[in-house]
Amino acid sequence: MNQQPIDTFQQVEDKYLLNQKQADLFLQLALPYLKPDIYFSYHCHTIYFDNDAAQLISASLSHPSFKMKLRLRTYSEPEDDTPVFLETKKKYGNIVYKKRFMMEDREARNYLFKGIPPHTDNSTSREIDYLIHYYDLKSKVYIGYDRICYVSKNEADGRFTLDRNIVYRTRDISLHETGNEKPLDESMYILECKVSDRYPMWLTKILSSQHMYKSSFSKYGTIYKKEENLHPQIHAAIPSYQAGKESSACSVQF
């Protein structure tokens, strides 16, 4: 699946941990307000990067006001010329900021695993290159999952994704699934609501009426706590992490 190479995003994002019954109910109630995105159904392949001290994920799990991730992502089983996106995801308060640039999978492998500079040279690529070298970032985990995506019919900026069948691998990291992945939680559905400004009233009413509250869940964070081999030397020092529901349905409401 080809994505438009948008370089920068700024939006409000909330996550909701649902079971299949809750996910089906949300879609039943929300579909009158939604339509399938132009890229409706696809499989995400993602590599998350960190250093040997687990600096990025350990900071993220401490629930700071600012946190950051670096990941490589594509939206189909990659071949050498498949477009992939190297991106930073920074969150300050409730606002998510993303910067990314696009390469072919072959070029990304040469850059990230062999140190060959990419052909892209702009402010985003230079910032990401600086972060990789400053933090000494390395590939730590592969995560794959199925995603369906809807957009709002009447709001210009609403985007809603539902992830399921989440699998991961902590060895032999690449963007390919090898068959050696482990399931994260086969009963888990992750709803993400993404807007650039405020959540529409219909969404607030649905989430509130069904007692669906936003969660602090992190795919990488959950895998990190499950798999001590990711960072065995410092794993025990990190406080126990559990995804938790928060007290509100949405970050920003009308």
C-alpha positions, 0 to 999 in steps of 0.5 A: 500500500502506498502512502502519501509522503506527508512529512509532519503531523500534529494531532491529538491521539487517544487510545482505547483498549477494547475486546471484540464485543466492545470493538464491534459495538463501537463500530456499530454506533460510530459507522453512521458518522464514518466512512472507510479511509482511502487506505482502509485495511492493511497490515502494519510492519514496524521496527522500534529503536532504542539503545542498550540502556532502554533509554527511550522506553524506560523514560516513556513508561515513567509517564513524563510530560514529554516522550519520544519514539523512533520507528521504521514502518511500512504498510505491506510486506516489504520488498526491496523497492517498497516505500518505508517511513522512518519517523519520530513520534514525540508526545507533549501532554496530549499532543502528538508530533510526528516527523518522517521521511520516506525511503525504499526498504533496501535504502533503509536497511543500508542506512540503519544497519550498514551506516550508508547515508540515505539520499534524502537530505532535509531537516527531518532526515538530519534530525533523525540522523542526529537522534540515532547517533546521539542516543546510539539507537538500534533495532529492538523489536518488530511489531506487526498487526492488522489495521482498519481505518475510517475517517469522519464524514462531516469533520475534516480531520477525524481519523479512527483506526482499529488494530488487532492480531498484534504479533512481535519478535525481539530477535532477527529484527527486520520489517518482514514477518518470519513466522517466529512472532509471538502474539501480544494478546489475541483478544486485544483490539486497540482503537485510536482516535486522532484529530487535529483539534477537538473530538466531535460531540458524537464521538464523546457521547459514544465513548462516554455512554459505553464507558470507554476511557482512554488508556496509557497503553504502549505496544512497545512498552508492553512487549518490553515488560514481557521480554527481559531479553530486550534489556536484561541488565536494566530490566529489573530496575524499571517499575512494573508497567500496566496499561491503565484506563484514565478518567476521561473519554477524550483528551480534547472535547467540544 
